[in-house]
């Protein structure tokens, strides 16, 4: 059963009560000077981009390894490669000259 917040218009007091939905509906129907107070919901989690816990370097390295195995995937777009820029450039030159497939 949830806890509801109510406001007494006559007394100017806000208070909480623990009751079922049916009890709440009857409570409000029987007391016209009482109204329910709606409060914003606290959102917790990392489902919003740019917020949430940071991942450790081991996780990032593992994701980079998987991204290298699947270069055309969205994962590759997000995590890229764990190779340094000089290593990538050397590989591109080797491919250009037919030294590496």
Secondary structure, 3 states (H helix, E strand, C coil): CCEEEEEECCCCEEEEEECCHHHHHHHHHHCCCEEEECCCCCCCCCCCCCCCCCCCHHHHHHHHHHHHHCCCCHHHHHHCCCCCHHHHHHHHHHHHCCCCC
